[in-house]
Amino acid sequence: MTEDEIDALEKEMVEELKKPKGRRVLVCPVCGSTEVTYYMGLKTGYQYQCKSCNYVGALVLEKDII
Ligand SMILES: [Zn+2]
């Protein structure tokens, strides 16, 4: 592989990282809102919190946004 080819490959990878495709959002299982954030539980480990309905739990849905 030549240096030029490596340069081209690196540029391609950078462009790939810039694309927003394949992003996932967390969806609240109670109200369907996407305003879900990580919530640090004390003994239970990581949980999630919904800003819309204040649901807190380990179970959330994931949705692909394209
Ligand atoms: Zn909710």
N, CA, C, O and the ligand as a Tripos MOL2 file, in Angstrom:
@<TRIPOS>MOLECULE
protein
  265   263    67     0     0
PROTEIN
NO_CHARGES

@<TRIPOS>ATOM
      1 N           0.8440   -1.2070    0.0000 N.3       1 MET1
      2 CA          0.0000    0.0000    0.0000 C.3       1 MET1
      3 C           0.8750    1.2510    0.0000 C.2       1 MET1
      4 O           1.8070    1.3700    0.7960 O.2       1 MET1
      5 N           0.5690    2.1650   -0.8850 N.am      2 THR2
      6 CA          1.3630    3.3930   -0.9610 C.3       2 THR2
      7 C           0.8690    4.4200    0.0550 C.2       2 THR2
      8 O          -0.2090    4.2770    0.6320 O.2       2 THR2
      9 N           1.6790    5.4540    0.2600 N.am      3 GLU3
     10 CA          1.2870    6.4960    1.2100 C.3       3 GLU3
     11 C           0.0190    7.2060    0.7610 C.2       3 GLU3
     12 O          -0.8360    7.5720    1.5670 O.2       3 GLU3
     13 N          -0.0750    7.3880   -0.5570 N.am      4 ASP4
     14 CA         -1.2740    8.0340   -1.1000 C.3       4 ASP4
     15 C          -2.5260    7.2230   -0.7840 C.2       4 ASP4
     16 O          -3.5680    7.7740   -0.4290 O.2       4 ASP4
     17 N          -2.4040    5.9160   -0.9210 N.am      5 GLU5
     18 CA         -3.5510    5.0490   -0.6410 C.3       5 GLU5
     19 C          -3.9490    5.1100    0.8370 C.2       5 GLU5
     20 O          -5.1280    5.1140    1.1890 O.2       5 GLU5
     21 N          -2.9270    5.1570    1.6770 N.am      6 ILE6
     22 CA         -3.1950    5.2430    3.1150 C.3       6 ILE6
     23 C          -3.8720    6.5760    3.4490 C.2       6 ILE6
     24 O          -4.8110    6.6240    4.2440 O.2       6 ILE6
     25 N          -3.3850    7.6490    2.8360 N.am      7 ASP7
     26 CA         -4.0070    8.9670    3.0260 C.3       7 ASP7
     27 C          -5.4740    8.9480    2.6260 C.2       7 ASP7
     28 O          -6.3400    9.4540    3.3400 O.2       7 ASP7
     29 N          -5.7320    8.3470    1.4580 N.am      8 ALA8
     30 CA         -7.0990    8.2880    0.9520 C.3       8 ALA8
     31 C          -7.9900    7.4840    1.8970 C.2       8 ALA8
     32 O          -9.1430    7.8430    2.1330 O.2       8 ALA8
     33 N          -7.4500    6.4080    2.4270 N.am      9 LEU9
     34 CA         -8.1940    5.5550    3.3370 C.3       9 LEU9
     35 C          -8.5200    6.2940    4.6350 C.2       9 LEU9
     36 O          -9.6180    6.1770    5.1810 O.2       9 LEU9
     37 N          -7.5370    7.0570    5.1110 N.am     10 GLU10
     38 CA         -7.7510    7.8200    6.3360 C.3      10 GLU10
     39 C          -8.8390    8.8640    6.1480 C.2      10 GLU10
     40 O          -9.6830    9.0550    7.0230 O.2      10 GLU10
     41 N          -8.8180    9.5400    5.0040 N.am     11 LYS11
     42 CA         -9.8440   10.5450    4.7230 C.3      11 LYS11
     43 C         -11.2250    9.9060    4.6820 C.2      11 LYS11
     44 O         -12.2050   10.4580    5.1830 O.2      11 LYS11
     45 N         -11.2740    8.7330    4.0720 N.am     12 GLU12
     46 CA        -12.5360    8.0070    3.9690 C.3      12 GLU12
     47 C         -13.0900    7.6630    5.3470 C.2      12 GLU12
     48 O         -14.2860    7.7980    5.6040 O.2      12 GLU12
     49 N         -12.1990    7.2180    6.2210 N.am     13 MET13
     50 CA        -12.6160    6.8550    7.5680 C.3      13 MET13
     51 C         -13.1230    8.0600    8.3450 C.2      13 MET13
     52 O         -14.0990    7.9670    9.0890 O.2      13 MET13
     53 N         -12.4440    9.2010    8.1630 N.am     14 VAL14
     54 CA        -12.8770   10.4240    8.8350 C.3      14 VAL14
     55 C         -14.2570   10.8420    8.3440 C.2      14 VAL14
     56 O         -15.1210   11.2320    9.1290 O.2      14 VAL14
     57 N         -14.4470   10.7530    7.0200 N.am     15 GLU15
     58 CA        -15.7560   11.0990    6.4540 C.3      15 GLU15
     59 C         -16.8410   10.1780    7.0010 C.2      15 GLU15
     60 O         -17.9590   10.6080    7.2820 O.2      15 GLU15
     61 N         -16.4930    8.9200    7.1450 N.am     16 GLU16
     62 CA        -17.4380    7.9280    7.6550 C.3      16 GLU16
     63 C         -17.8750    8.2730    9.0730 C.2      16 GLU16
     64 O         -19.0440    8.1160    9.4270 O.2      16 GLU16
     65 N         -16.9340    8.7410    9.8770 N.am     17 LEU17
     66 CA        -17.2390    9.0910   11.2590 C.3      17 LEU17
     67 C         -18.1170   10.3330   11.3590 C.2      17 LEU17
     68 O         -18.8620   10.5020   12.3250 O.2      17 LEU17
     69 N         -18.0250   11.1990   10.3530 N.am     18 LYS18
     70 CA        -18.8140   12.4370   10.3750 C.3      18 LYS18
     71 C         -20.2770   12.1810   10.0680 C.2      18 LYS18
     72 O         -21.1480   12.9570   10.4630 O.2      18 LYS18
     73 N         -20.5470   11.0830    9.3560 N.am     19 LYS19
     74 CA        -21.9190   10.8010    8.9600 C.3      19 LYS19
     75 C         -22.7830   10.4850   10.1770 C.2      19 LYS19
     76 O         -22.3560    9.7670   11.0810 O.2      19 LYS19
     77 N         -23.9800   11.0150   10.1910 N.am     20 PRO20
     78 CA        -24.8590   10.7730   11.3340 C.3      20 PRO20
     79 C         -25.6070    9.4520   11.2600 C.2      20 PRO20
     80 O         -26.4020    9.1470   12.1490 O.2      20 PRO20
     81 N         -25.3710    8.6640   10.2220 N.am     21 LYS21
     82 CA        -26.1470    7.4470   10.0520 C.3      21 LYS21
     83 C         -25.8530    6.4280   11.1600 C.2      21 LYS21
     84 O         -24.7690    6.4000   11.7410 O.2      21 LYS21
     85 N         -26.8430    5.6130   11.4210 N.am     22 GLY22
     86 CA        -26.6670    4.5730   12.4140 C.3      22 GLY22
     87 C         -26.7390    5.0650   13.8430 C.2      22 GLY22
     88 O         -26.4630    4.3150   14.7800 O.2      22 GLY22
     89 N         -27.1110    6.3300   14.0140 N.am     23 ARG23
     90 CA        -27.2350    6.8340   15.3770 C.3      23 ARG23
     91 C         -28.4470    6.2190   16.0580 C.2      23 ARG23
     92 O         -29.4710    5.9590   15.4270 O.2      23 ARG23
     93 N         -28.3140    5.9990   17.3240 N.am     24 ARG24
     94 CA        -29.4160    5.4030   18.0570 C.3      24 ARG24
     95 C         -29.8470    6.3340   19.1740 C.2      24 ARG24
     96 O         -29.0320    7.0000   19.8130 O.2      24 ARG24
     97 N         -31.1320    6.3600   19.3860 N.am     25 VAL25
     98 CA        -31.6320    7.1410   20.4970 C.3      25 VAL25
     99 C         -32.3380    6.1990   21.4690 C.2      25 VAL25
    100 O         -32.8470    5.1480   21.0790 O.2      25 VAL25
    101 N         -32.3570    6.5850   22.7040 N.am     26 LEU26
    102 CA        -33.0560    5.8240   23.7210 C.3      26 LEU26
    103 C         -34.4910    6.3110   23.7900 C.2      26 LEU26
    104 O         -34.7640    7.5090   23.7200 O.2      26 LEU26
    105 N         -35.4010    5.3600   23.9280 N.am     27 VAL27
    106 CA        -36.8160    5.6990   23.9540 C.3      27 VAL27
    107 C         -37.4260    5.1720   25.2510 C.2      27 VAL27
    108 O         -37.2210    4.0170   25.6260 O.2      27 VAL27
    109 N         -38.1700    6.0270   25.9190 N.am     28 CYS28
    110 CA        -38.8360    5.6480   27.1620 C.3      28 CYS28
    111 C         -39.9120    4.5930   26.8800 C.2      28 CYS28
    112 O         -40.7420    4.7870   25.9930 O.2      28 CYS28
    113 N         -39.9080    3.4770   27.6240 N.am     29 PRO29
    114 CA        -40.9100    2.4310   27.3970 C.3      29 PRO29
    115 C         -42.2860    2.8110   27.9460 C.2      29 PRO29
    116 O         -43.2790    2.1520   27.6350 O.2      29 PRO29
    117 N         -42.3500    3.8470   28.7440 N.am     30 VAL30
    118 CA        -43.6160    4.2400   29.3620 C.3      30 VAL30
    119 C         -44.3630    5.2470   28.4880 C.2      30 VAL30
    120 O         -45.5350    5.0510   28.1640 O.2      30 VAL30
    121 N         -43.6780    6.3230   28.1110 N.am     31 CYS31
    122 CA        -44.3740    7.3950   27.3930 C.3      31 CYS31
    123 C         -43.8830    7.5580   25.9540 C.2      31 CYS31
    124 O         -44.4590    8.3330   25.1900 O.2      31 CYS31
    125 N         -42.8310    6.8400   25.5810 N.am     32 GLY32
    126 CA        -42.3530    6.9130   24.2030 C.3      32 GLY32
    127 C         -41.4830    8.1180   23.9100 C.2      32 GLY32
    128 O         -41.1060    8.3470   22.7610 O.2      32 GLY32
    129 N         -41.1630    8.8820   24.9250 N.am     33 SER33
    130 CA        -40.3260   10.0550   24.7150 C.3      33 SER33
    131 C         -38.8780    9.6590   24.4680 C.2      33 SER33
    132 O         -38.4130    8.6220   24.9440 O.2      33 SER33
    133 N         -38.1730   10.4960   23.7190 N.am     34 THR34
    134 CA        -36.7540   10.2350   23.4940 C.3      34 THR34
    135 C         -35.8850   11.0570   24.4450 C.2      34 THR34
    136 O         -34.6620   11.0910   24.3150 O.2      34 THR34
    137 N         -36.5280   11.7060   25.3870 N.am     35 GLU35
    138 CA        -35.7850   12.5040   26.3710 C.3      35 GLU35
    139 C         -35.3110   11.6110   27.5040 C.2      35 GLU35
    140 O         -35.6580   11.8190   28.6670 O.2      35 GLU35
    141 N         -34.5150   10.6180   27.1490 N.am     36 VAL36
    142 CA        -34.0310    9.6570   28.1330 C.3      36 VAL36
    143 C         -32.5490    9.8720   28.3640 C.2      36 VAL36
    144 O         -31.7690    9.9390   27.4140 O.2      36 VAL36
    145 N         -32.1660    9.9800   29.6080 N.am     37 THR37
    146 CA        -30.7610   10.1900   29.9360 C.3      37 THR37
    147 C         -30.2790    9.0880   30.8740 C.2      37 THR37
    148 O         -31.0760    8.3840   31.4930 O.2      37 THR37
    149 N         -28.9840    8.9570   30.9630 N.am     38 TYR38
    150 CA        -28.4160    8.0170   31.9230 C.3      38 TYR38
    151 C         -28.6950    8.5130   33.3350 C.2      38 TYR38
    152 O         -28.6560    9.7090   33.6220 O.2      38 TYR38
    153 N         -28.9670    7.5800   34.1750 N.am     39 TYR39
    154 CA        -29.2670    7.9170   35.5540 C.3      39 TYR39
    155 C         -28.4480    6.9970   36.4340 C.2      39 TYR39
    156 O         -28.5370    5.7740   36.3280 O.2      39 TYR39
    157 N         -27.6580    7.5870   37.2920 N.am     40 MET40
    158 CA        -26.7680    6.7760   38.1070 C.3      40 MET40
    159 C         -27.4860    6.2320   39.3300 C.2      40 MET40
    160 O         -27.8010    6.9750   40.2600 O.2      40 MET40
    161 N         -27.7410    4.9330   39.3220 N.am     41 GLY41
    162 CA        -28.3060    4.3020   40.5000 C.3      41 GLY41
    163 C         -27.2150    4.0210   41.5090 C.2      41 GLY41
    164 O         -26.0580    3.8350   41.1330 O.2      41 GLY41
    165 N         -27.5590    3.9890   42.7690 N.am     42 LEU42
    166 CA        -26.5360    3.8050   43.7880 C.3      42 LEU42
    167 C         -26.1030    2.3490   43.9030 C.2      42 LEU42
    168 O         -24.9120    2.0430   43.8360 O.2      42 LEU42
    169 N         -27.0580    1.4630   44.0730 N.am     43 LYS43
    170 CA        -26.7220    0.0490   44.2380 C.3      43 LYS43
    171 C         -27.0700   -0.7680   43.0090 C.2      43 LYS43
    172 O         -26.6020   -1.8950   42.8490 O.2      43 LYS43
    173 N         -27.8760   -0.2110   42.1620 N.am     44 THR44
    174 CA        -28.3750   -0.9800   41.0250 C.3      44 THR44
    175 C         -27.5380   -0.7860   39.7660 C.2      44 THR44
    176 O         -27.8030   -1.4010   38.7330 O.2      44 THR44
    177 N         -26.5300    0.0680   39.8590 N.am     45 GLY45
    178 CA        -25.7280    0.3200   38.6700 C.3      45 GLY45
    179 C         -26.4170    1.3330   37.7700 C.2      45 GLY45
    180 O         -27.2330    2.1370   38.2200 O.2      45 GLY45
    181 N         -26.0700    1.2780   36.4850 N.am     46 TYR46
    182 CA        -26.6200    2.2520   35.5600 C.3      46 TYR46
    183 C         -28.1080    2.0260   35.3150 C.2      46 TYR46
    184 O         -28.5710    0.9000   35.1310 O.2      46 TYR46
    185 N         -28.8210    3.1160   35.3210 N.am     47 GLN47
    186 CA        -30.2180    3.0790   34.9380 C.3      47 GLN47
    187 C         -30.4700    4.2700   34.0310 C.2      47 GLN47
    188 O         -29.5690    5.0590   33.7460 O.2      47 GLN47
    189 N         -31.6820    4.3800   33.5960 N.am     48 TYR48
    190 CA        -32.0510    5.4860   32.7200 C.3      48 TYR48
    191 C         -33.1870    6.2730   33.3470 C.2      48 TYR48
    192 O         -34.0000    5.7420   34.1030 O.2      48 TYR48
    193 N         -33.2180    7.5390   33.0170 N.am     49 GLN49
    194 CA        -34.3050    8.3730   33.5070 C.3      49 GLN49
    195 C         -34.9480    9.1090   32.3460 C.2      49 GLN49
    196 O         -34.2720    9.6780   31.4890 O.2      49 GLN49
    197 N         -36.2700    9.0820   32.3430 N.am     50 CYS50
    198 CA        -37.0270    9.8050   31.3330 C.3      50 CYS50
    199 C         -37.3710   11.1820   31.8680 C.2      50 CYS50
    200 O         -37.9240   11.3240   32.9580 O.2      50 CYS50
    201 N         -37.0320   12.1940   31.0810 N.am     51 LYS51
    202 CA        -37.3070   13.5610   31.5290 C.3      51 LYS51
    203 C         -38.7770   13.9070   31.4230 C.2      51 LYS51
    204 O         -39.2620   14.7980   32.1200 O.2      51 LYS51
    205 N         -39.4940   13.2020   30.5480 N.am     52 SER52
    206 CA        -40.8970   13.5390   30.3280 C.3      52 SER52
    207 C         -41.8010   13.0180   31.4380 C.2      52 SER52
    208 O         -42.6550   13.7450   31.9460 O.2      52 SER52
    209 N         -41.6080   11.7340   31.8180 N.am     53 CYS53
    210 CA        -42.5270   11.1510   32.7960 C.3      53 CYS53
    211 C         -41.8150   10.7210   34.0790 C.2      53 CYS53
    212 O         -42.4310   10.1380   34.9710 O.2      53 CYS53
    213 N         -40.5160   11.0130   34.1650 N.am     54 ASN54
    214 CA        -39.7240   10.6790   35.3410 C.3      54 ASN54
    215 C         -39.5900    9.1860   35.6050 C.2      54 ASN54
    216 O         -39.2850    8.7730   36.7240 O.2      54 ASN54
    217 N         -39.8170    8.3820   34.5760 N.am     55 TYR55
    218 CA        -39.5620    6.9510   34.6950 C.3      55 TYR55
    219 C         -38.0710    6.7290   34.9400 C.2      55 TYR55
    220 O         -37.2220    7.3320   34.2830 O.2      55 TYR55
    221 N         -37.7730    5.8650   35.8860 N.am     56 VAL56
    222 CA        -36.3870    5.4650   36.1080 C.3      56 VAL56
    223 C         -36.3120    3.9500   36.1020 C.2      56 VAL56
    224 O         -37.0420    3.2880   36.8410 O.2      56 VAL56
    225 N         -35.4400    3.3980   35.2780 N.am     57 GLY57
    226 CA        -35.3150    1.9490   35.2530 C.3      57 GLY57
    227 C         -34.2070    1.5170   34.3180 C.2      57 GLY57
    228 O         -33.6370    2.3180   33.5770 O.2      57 GLY57
    229 N         -33.9190    0.2310   34.3740 N.am     58 ALA58
    230 CA        -32.8550   -0.3170   33.5270 C.3      58 ALA58
    231 C         -33.3550   -0.6130   32.1240 C.2      58 ALA58
    232 O         -32.5640   -0.7750   31.1940 O.2      58 ALA58
    233 N         -34.6550   -0.6820   31.9770 N.am     59 LEU59
    234 CA        -35.2310   -1.0410   30.6730 C.3      59 LEU59
    235 C         -35.5880    0.1880   29.8590 C.2      59 LEU59
    236 O         -36.4110    1.0080   30.2660 O.2      59 LEU59
    237 N         -34.9560    0.2980   28.7060 N.am     60 VAL60
    238 CA        -35.3570    1.3310   27.7530 C.3      60 VAL60
    239 C         -35.3840    0.7100   26.3670 C.2      60 VAL60
    240 O         -34.7890   -0.3400   26.1250 O.2      60 VAL60
    241 N         -36.0730    1.3670   25.4780 N.am     61 LEU61
    242 CA        -36.1170    0.9190   24.0970 C.3      61 LEU61
    243 C         -35.0720    1.6980   23.3140 C.2      61 LEU61
    244 O         -34.6900    2.8040   23.6950 O.2      61 LEU61
    245 N         -34.6160    1.1110   22.2210 N.am     62 GLU62
    246 CA        -33.6820    1.8220   21.3460 C.3      62 GLU62
    247 C         -34.2980    1.9700   19.9690 C.2      62 GLU62
    248 O         -34.9790    1.0780   19.4620 O.2      62 GLU62
    249 N         -34.0360    3.1190   19.3860 N.am     63 LYS63
    250 CA        -34.5800    3.3890   18.0620 C.3      63 LYS63
    251 C         -33.4700    3.8960   17.1680 C.2      63 LYS63
    252 O         -32.6790    4.7510   17.5670 O.2      63 LYS63
    253 N         -33.4140    3.3710   15.9630 N.am     64 ASP64
    254 CA        -32.4530    3.8610   14.9860 C.3      64 ASP64
    255 C         -32.9890    5.1290   14.3470 C.2      64 ASP64
    256 O         -34.1590    5.1920   13.9680 O.2      64 ASP64
    257 N         -32.1460    6.1260   14.2270 N.am     65 ILE65
    258 CA        -32.5360    7.2960   13.4580 C.3      65 ILE65
    259 C         -31.6150    7.4140   12.2660 C.2      65 ILE65
    260 O         -30.3910    7.4060   12.4010 O.2      65 ILE65
    261 N         -32.2060    7.5220   11.1220 N.am     66 ILE66
    262 CA        -31.4080    7.5590    9.8890 C.3      66 ILE66
    263 C         -31.6230    8.8980    9.2060 C.2      66 ILE66
    264 O         -31.0470    9.1510    8.1480 O.2      66 ILE66
    265 ZN        -41.2590    8.5780   29.8180 Zn       67 ZN67
@<TRIPOS>BOND
     1     1     2 1
     2     2     3 1
     3     3     4 2
     4     3     5 am
     5     5     6 1
     6     6     7 1
     7     7     8 2
     8     7     9 am
     9     9    10 1
    10    10    11 1
    11    11    12 2
    12    11    13 am
    13    13    14 1
    14    14    15 1
    15    15    16 2
    16    15    17 am
    17    17    18 1
    18    18    19 1
    19    19    20 2
    20    19    21 am
    21    21    22 1
    22    22    23 1
    23    23    24 2
    24    23    25 am
    25    25    26 1
    26    26    27 1
    27    27    28 2
    28    27    29 am
    29    29    30 1
    30    30    31 1
    31    31    32 2
    32    31    33 am
    33    33    34 1
    34    34    35 1
    35    35    36 2
    36    35    37 am
    37    37    38 1
    38    38    39 1
    39    39    40 2
    40    39    41 am
    41    41    42 1
    42    42    43 1
    43    43    44 2
    44    43    45 am
    45    45    46 1
    46    46    47 1
    47    47    48 2
    48    47    49 am
    49    49    50 1
    50    50    51 1
    51    51    52 2
    52    51    53 am
    53    53    54 1
    54    54    55 1
    55    55    56 2
    56    55    57 am
    57    57    58 1
    58    58    59 1
    59    59    60 2
    60    59    61 am
    61    61    62 1
    62    62    63 1
    63    63    64 2
    64    63    65 am
    65    65    66 1
    66    66    67 1
    67    67    68 2
    68    67    69 am
    69    69    70 1
    70    70    71 1
    71    71    72 2
    72    71    73 am
    73    73    74 1
    74    74    75 1
    75    75    76 2
    76    75    77 am
    77    77    78 1
    78    78    79 1
    79    79    80 2
    80    79    81 am
    81    81    82 1
    82    82    83 1
    83    83    84 2
    84    83    85 am
    85    85    86 1
    86    86    87 1
    87    87    88 2
    88    87    89 am
    89    89    90 1
    90    90    91 1
    91    91    92 2
    92    91    93 am
    93    93    94 1
    94    94    95 1
    95    95    96 2
    96    95    97 am
    97    97    98 1
    98    98    99 1
    99    99   100 2
   100    99   101 am
   101   101   102 1
   102   102   103 1
   103   103   104 2
   104   103   105 am
   105   105   106 1
   106   106   107 1
   107   107   108 2
   108   107   109 am
   109   109   110 1
   110   110   111 1
   111   111   112 2
   112   111   113 am
   113   113   114 1
   114   114   115 1
   115   115   116 2
   116   115   117 am
   117   117   118 1
   118   118   119 1
   119   119   120 2
   120   119   121 am
   121   121   122 1
   122   122   123 1
   123   123   124 2
   124   123   125 am
   125   125   126 1
   126   126   127 1
   127   127   128 2
   128   127   129 am
   129   129   130 1
   130   130   131 1
   131   131   132 2
   132   131   133 am
   133   133   134 1
   134   134   135 1
   135   135   136 2
   136   135   137 am
   137   137   138 1
   138   138   139 1
   139   139   140 2
   140   139   141 am
   141   141   142 1
   142   142   143 1
   143   143   144 2
   144   143   145 am
   145   145   146 1
   146   146   147 1
   147   147   148 2
   148   147   149 am
   149   149   150 1
   150   150   151 1
   151   151   152 2
   152   151   153 am
   153   153   154 1
   154   154   155 1
   155   155   156 2
   156   155   157 am
   157   157   158 1
   158   158   159 1
   159   159   160 2
   160   159   161 am
   161   161   162 1
   162   162   163 1
   163   163   164 2
   164   163   165 am
   165   165   166 1
   166   166   167 1
   167   167   168 2
   168   167   169 am
   169   169   170 1
   170   170   171 1
   171   171   172 2
   172   171   173 am
   173   173   174 1
   174   174   175 1
   175   175   176 2
   176   175   177 am
   177   177   178 1
   178   178   179 1
   179   179   180 2
   180   179   181 am
   181   181   182 1
   182   182   183 1
   183   183   184 2
   184   183   185 am
   185   185   186 1
   186   186   187 1
   187   187   188 2
   188   187   189 am
   189   189   190 1
   190   190   191 1
   191   191   192 2
   192   191   193 am
   193   193   194 1
   194   194   195 1
   195   195   196 2
   196   195   197 am
   197   197   198 1
   198   198   199 1
   199   199   200 2
   200   199   201 am
   201   201   202 1
   202   202   203 1
   203   203   204 2
   204   203   205 am
   205   205   206 1
   206   206   207 1
   207   207   208 2
   208   207   209 am
   209   209   210 1
   210   210   211 1
   211   211   212 2
   212   211   213 am
   213   213   214 1
   214   214   215 1
   215   215   216 2
   216   215   217 am
   217   217   218 1
   218   218   219 1
   219   219   220 2
   220   219   221 am
   221   221   222 1
   222   222   223 1
   223   223   224 2
   224   223   225 am
   225   225   226 1
   226   226   227 1
   227   227   228 2
   228   227   229 am
   229   229   230 1
   230   230   231 1
   231   231   232 2
   232   231   233 am
   233   233   234 1
   234   234   235 1
   235   235   236 2
   236   235   237 am
   237   237   238 1
   238   238   239 1
   239   239   240 2
   240   239   241 am
   241   241   242 1
   242   242   243 1
   243   243   244 2
   244   243   245 am
   245   245   246 1
   246   246   247 1
   247   247   248 2
   248   247   249 am
   249   249   250 1
   250   250   251 1
   251   251   252 2
   252   251   253 am
   253   253   254 1
   254   254   255 1
   255   255   256 2
   256   255   257 am
   257   257   258 1
   258   258   259 1
   259   259   260 2
   260   259   261 am
   261   261   262 1
   262   262   263 1
   263   263   264 2
@<TRIPOS>SUBSTRUCTURE
     1 MET1         2 RESIDUE 1 A MET
     2 THR2         6 RESIDUE 1 A THR
     3 GLU3        10 RESIDUE 1 A GLU
     4 ASP4        14 RESIDUE 1 A ASP
     5 GLU5        18 RESIDUE 1 A GLU
     6 ILE6        22 RESIDUE 1 A ILE
     7 ASP7        26 RESIDUE 1 A ASP
     8 ALA8        30 RESIDUE 1 A ALA
     9 LEU9        34 RESIDUE 1 A LEU
    10 GLU10       38 RESIDUE 1 A GLU
    11 LYS11       42 RESIDUE 1 A LYS
    12 GLU12       46 RESIDUE 1 A GLU
    13 MET13       50 RESIDUE 1 A MET
    14 VAL14       54 RESIDUE 1 A VAL
    15 GLU15       58 RESIDUE 1 A GLU
    16 GLU16       62 RESIDUE 1 A GLU
    17 LEU17       66 RESIDUE 1 A LEU
    18 LYS18       70 RESIDUE 1 A LYS
    19 LYS19       74 RESIDUE 1 A LYS
    20 PRO20       78 RESIDUE 1 A PRO
    21 LYS21       82 RESIDUE 1 A LYS
    22 GLY22       86 RESIDUE 1 A GLY
    23 ARG23       90 RESIDUE 1 A ARG
    24 ARG24       94 RESIDUE 1 A ARG
    25 VAL25       98 RESIDUE 1 A VAL
    26 LEU26      102 RESIDUE 1 A LEU
    27 VAL27      106 RESIDUE 1 A VAL
    28 CYS28      110 RESIDUE 1 A CYS
    29 PRO29      114 RESIDUE 1 A PRO
    30 VAL30      118 RESIDUE 1 A VAL
    31 CYS31      122 RESIDUE 1 A CYS
    32 GLY32      126 RESIDUE 1 A GLY
    33 SER33      130 RESIDUE 1 A SER
    34 THR34      134 RESIDUE 1 A THR
    35 GLU35      138 RESIDUE 1 A GLU
    36 VAL36      142 RESIDUE 1 A VAL
    37 THR37      146 RESIDUE 1 A THR
    38 TYR38      150 RESIDUE 1 A TYR
    39 TYR39      154 RESIDUE 1 A TYR
    40 MET40      158 RESIDUE 1 A MET
    41 GLY41      162 RESIDUE 1 A GLY
    42 LEU42      166 RESIDUE 1 A LEU
    43 LYS43      170 RESIDUE 1 A LYS
    44 THR44      174 RESIDUE 1 A THR
    45 GLY45      178 RESIDUE 1 A GLY
    46 TYR46      182 RESIDUE 1 A TYR
    47 GLN47      186 RESIDUE 1 A GLN
    48 TYR48      190 RESIDUE 1 A TYR
    49 GLN49      194 RESIDUE 1 A GLN
    50 CYS50      198 RESIDUE 1 A CYS
    51 LYS51      202 RESIDUE 1 A LYS
    52 SER52      206 RESIDUE 1 A SER
    53 CYS53      210 RESIDUE 1 A CYS
    54 ASN54      214 RESIDUE 1 A ASN
    55 TYR55      218 RESIDUE 1 A TYR
    56 VAL56      222 RESIDUE 1 A VAL
    57 GLY57      226 RESIDUE 1 A GLY
    58 ALA58      230 RESIDUE 1 A ALA
    59 LEU59      234 RESIDUE 1 A LEU
    60 VAL60      238 RESIDUE 1 A VAL
    61 LEU61      242 RESIDUE 1 A LEU
    62 GLU62      246 RESIDUE 1 A GLU
    63 LYS63      250 RESIDUE 1 A LYS
    64 ASP64      254 RESIDUE 1 A ASP
    65 ILE65      258 RESIDUE 1 A ILE
    66 ILE66      262 RESIDUE 1 A ILE
    67 ZN67       265 GROUP 0 **** ****
